[in-house]
Amino acid sequence: MALSDANTTIDYAFDQQHIWHPYTSMTQSLPVYGVVSAQGCELTLDSGKVLIDGTSSWWSCVHGYSHPTIVAAMQQQLSQLSHVMFGGITHLPAIEVSKRLVAMTSPQLTKVFLADSGSIAVEVALKMALQYWQGRNKPAKQRIMTVKSGYHGDTFAAMSVCDPDGGMHTMFGNNVTQQIFIPSPSTPFGEPLNQSDIAALELAFATHHQDVAAVIIEPIMQGAGAMRFYSAAYLQKLRQQCDEYQVLLILDEIATGFGRTGKCFAYEHANIEADILCVGKALTGGYISLAATLCSDEVANGISDSPAGVFMHGPTFMGNPLACAAATASLDLLLQGDWQQQVNAIETQLKQELASASNLPQVREVRVLGAVGVIEMVNTVNTAQLQQAFVELGVWIRPFNKYIYLMPPYTISAEQLTKLTLAMITVAKSIDATPVTTQFISHG
Ligand SMILES: *Cc1c(COP(=O)(O)O)cnc(C)c1O
């Protein structure tokens, strides 16, 4: 390979032989598509083909690609200060993004830990909860409770609170901490809490509260583990149980935060407050990795009273200025408020255009909330095969497990969205309705 080729052609053979992609094998490779640029809601492939993006690059790119405001903010930051260590040093980008996070989130959340990725934000949240109870002289509170079908990331502590069956528990054995699982919320979004959810919550807290430091949950939408929406009343009951039994509530808004479900944060559907909140994905508008964990004064004070006296975490690239500048620009775009109307319009259109799919024999259910549209199939789908069909139709939609879903940028046009929903229905119809054998499925 001539190295000079690198700028002009995509060396697929090198990629295949040397580069891991998410959840892939280096011996049985699946096709990848070379992207050379992206603008608005479109990705341009090396072939020149243009695809409408239905995924927002794993739910992060909410304002679309190459947005001039975010690009300008990053270019300016890059020329001034791309990175500096955060130990003993502070800088304007970290302060600006943190000011916005404190102002946008519920009043109780006052302290910000800037983390490098969503999984790390979850690790930080879990560590905070454990150190908090050490500081409150309840060292027995060491376990984490969560619901089934959750997804919280790929690092070890995050894996321990992912769904125990669909997640990665068994394959890593004792390296994954055994946490406490309760049934996933069964009451659908918009409905009053059913008796079985109430009973499951009450039983779990009554049984385990002495050992439990915190409950972690994705509010309203279970993302990569289930692609489904549950009742806000579940969160209200959960908050009440946490208060009654002295358990911290960690809300993982990494997928739902910044407008995706029709509220800025999904917990706003339930009018509850978290003790600890994780955000990520859309925080920078999808331009560069950044996440954050916010906590209350009470949690921060408990950590200070713990034997360590300090919070025990501090990565090399903590508070990276370039990422903070991107996040500040993205949050300012959100604060202008157009997202609300955009997400409402996407929701209305998705409901109209996906409804007919629910009559297909291959389809189990169609679900829409905010800028999320899900077709749950009866059978597990072949991601690579469907991926190819979607590319041929000129769209980028990446199904996984039984889910063919859309989470488009909020800036998508009505015409672009129609192309996406038509492609979804066309591909759903083309799928064989006979059962297939299941294999290990990831969110990749
Ligand atoms: C994606 C996701 C994570 C993990 O974030 P990464 O940036 O991929 O580490 C954690 N929690 C939820 C709810 C997510 O959707």
The ligand as an SDF file (V2000), in Angstrom:
LIG
                    3D

 15 15  0  0  0  0  0  0  0  0999 V2000
  -24.4970    4.2620   24.7800 C   0  0  0  0  0  0  0  0  0  0  0  0
  -24.8990    4.1550   26.2010 C   0  0  0  0  0  0  0  0  0  0  0  0
  -23.9500    4.0140   27.2310 C   0  0  0  0  0  0  0  0  0  0  0  0
  -22.4660    3.8610   26.9550 C   0  0  0  0  0  0  0  0  0  0  0  0
  -21.9200    4.9940   26.3770 O   0  0  0  0  0  0  0  0  0  0  0  0
  -20.5200    4.8580   25.5550 P   0  0  0  0  0  0  0  0  0  0  0  0
  -20.2000    6.2560   25.1890 O   0  0  0  0  0  0  0  0  0  0  0  0
  -20.8090    3.9690   24.3960 O   0  0  0  0  0  0  0  0  0  0  0  0
  -19.5300    4.2610   26.4920 O   0  0  0  0  0  0  0  0  0  0  0  0
  -24.3930    3.9800   28.5380 C   0  0  0  0  0  0  0  0  0  0  0  0
  -25.6970    4.0750   28.8290 N   0  0  0  0  0  0  0  0  0  0  0  0
  -26.6500    4.2020   27.8770 C   0  0  0  0  0  0  0  0  0  0  0  0
  -28.0790    4.3270   28.2740 C   0  0  0  0  0  0  0  0  0  0  0  0
  -26.2860    4.2330   26.5370 C   0  0  0  0  0  0  0  0  0  0  0  0
  -27.2270    4.3280   25.5880 O   0  0  0  0  0  0  0  0  0  0  0  0
  1  2  1  0
  2  3  1  0
  2 14  2  0
  3  4  1  0
  3 10  2  0
  4  5  1  0
  5  6  1  0
  6  7  2  0
  6  8  1  0
  6  9  1  0
 10 11  1  0
 11 12  2  0
 12 13  1  0
 12 14  1  0
 14 15  1  0
M  END
$$$$
